[in-house]
Amino acid sequence: MITTLSTYVGLWMLLAVVVLALALYRKFVSAHDEDRYVHISEGEARFIPHQVAVNSKIDRIDRWGESLTIIALVTGIALGCVYFYFSL
């Protein structure tokens, strides 16, 4: 049983690495492209499309990040329960 469980642990670790990579990508995008000010005046109108696009990109990254984090946590807890069940 432990041999087949190691395959699932390996896949879970891969999922955890994907979650971490997504978090780093979000940090990179927000650090380099995110504008901290909301542009609403006519003189700043040229910045609005870029700001909307960056915010949309960050929202998509956040949605995927939240979903994958929940999946990784639930999977990790389930793997831990299965391990402890079969080790007793």
Phi, psi and omega in degrees: 000322182296326179297314179289331178291328180295330175296316179292324177295320177298317177293323178295320178296322176298318177298319179296322178294322177297318178297316178296319179295321178295321178295319178293321178297319178297318178297319179296314181296314183289330180286325186261331186247338185285132177260129185281350182250143176272123181267115182232349181277164182295326180291337181256013185298332181291341179276341187298311180301320178295318180295320178295318181295317180294317179296323177295319179296316179294322177298318178296317178298317180296319180298314178294320181297316179296315181297312181292328177294316178297316179298318180295319179295313181296318179295318179297318178295318179297317178297320177297318178296317179297318179299311181293326178297315183276345179273347180280000000 
